[in-house]
Amino acid sequence: MTIGAFHFIIFSLAVFRLTHLIVYDRITDSIRNLFITYEEETDEHGTIERAIVIAESGWRKRLGELLSCHWCVGIWCSFFLLIGYLSFPYIFSVVIFIFAAAGVAAIIESIVIQYL
């Protein structure tokens, strides 16, 4: 199987967006909250920081560690999208394209917010 640069970029953008959805987006808070809780802490400058508290043991700890690590989730998202594409190319081409477009939109939005 040969993958060109264009397809690799599209796939990478899809993995980026799916990973961000799972690890950071509010819409998936209800899933993460089963394994992770958050505590707010105020530093010496008065800035409020959000600290992640992972379950202490067992399978909830393992899933909490996974869901709090964008590197780990990125690997599993890559695996899921690739296996899905190899098994059901028509369906997963659409899924990958949608996530890639959303990834580009997120990058553009981040740039726009930074300079406005």
C-alpha positions in Angstrom: 0.0 0.0 0.0 1.4 3.3 -1.1 0.3 6.5 0.6 1.1 9.8 -1.0 1.9 13.1 0.8 -1.6 14.5 0.2 -3.4 11.4 1.7 -0.9 11.4 4.7 -1.7 15.1 5.4 -5.5 14.5 5.2 -5.1 11.4 7.5 -2.9 13.4 9.9 -5.4 16.2 10.1 -8.2 13.7 10.8 -6.2 12.1 13.6 -5.4 15.5 15.0 -9.1 16.5 15.1 -10.4 13.2 16.5 -7.7 13.2 19.2 -8.6 16.7 20.2 -12.2 15.8 20.3 -11.6 12.9 22.7 -9.0 14.6 25.0 -10.0 18.2 25.1 -13.4 19.1 23.7 -16.4 19.8 26.1 -18.7 17.5 24.2 -16.8 14.5 25.4 -16.5 15.7 29.0 -19.2 13.2 30.1 -17.0 10.3 28.9 -13.8 11.6 30.4 -15.5 12.4 33.7 -16.1 8.7 34.2 -12.3 8.3 34.6 -10.9 11.8 35.3 -11.9 14.5 37.7 -10.5 18.1 37.7 -9.4 20.3 40.6 -8.9 24.0 40.3 -5.8 25.4 41.9 -4.7 29.0 42.3 -1.0 29.7 41.8 1.0 32.4 43.5 0.0 34.9 40.8 -3.7 34.4 41.3 -4.1 32.4 38.0 -6.6 29.5 38.3 -5.2 26.3 36.8 -7.1 23.1 36.2 -5.4 20.0 37.5 -6.3 16.5 36.3 -7.0 13.9 39.0 -7.0 10.3 37.7 -8.7 7.4 39.4 -6.3 5.7 41.9 -6.3 2.1 40.7 -7.7 -0.5 38.3 -9.1 -0.2 34.9 -10.5 3.4 35.6 -6.9 4.5 36.3 -5.7 3.0 33.0 -8.4 4.6 31.0 -8.0 7.9 32.9 -4.3 7.9 32.0 -5.1 7.1 28.4 -7.8 9.8 28.1 -5.6 12.5 29.6 -2.7 11.8 27.2 -3.1 13.3 23.7 0.0 11.3 22.5 -1.6 8.0 23.6 -5.1 8.9 22.2 -3.5 10.0 19.0 -1.9 6.6 18.4 -5.2 4.8 19.1 -7.1 7.2 16.8 -4.6 6.6 14.1 -5.0 2.8 14.5 -8.9 3.1 14.5 -9.0 5.3 11.4 -6.5 3.2 9.5 -8.2 -0.1 10.3 -11.6 1.5 9.6 -10.3 2.8 6.2 -8.8 -0.6 5.3 -12.0 -2.4 6.2 -14.6 0.0 5.0 -12.8 2.5 2.7 -15.9 4.3 1.4 -17.4 5.0 4.8 -14.1 5.9 6.4 -13.0 8.1 3.5 -16.0 10.3 4.4 -15.2 10.2 8.1 -11.5 11.0 7.6 -12.4 13.8 5.2 -14.9 15.3 7.7 -12.4 15.2 10.6 -9.6 16.6 8.3 -11.8 19.5 7.3 -12.7 20.1 11.0 -9.0 20.0 11.8 -8.1 22.6 9.3 -11.0 24.8 10.6 -9.7 24.4 14.1 -6.2 25.4 13.1 -7.5 28.4 11.2 -9.7 29.4 14.1 -6.7 29.2 16.5 -4.6 31.5 14.2 -7.5 34.0 13.8 -8.1 34.1 17.6 -4.4 34.7 18.3 -4.2 37.7 16.0 -7.5 39.4 16.7 
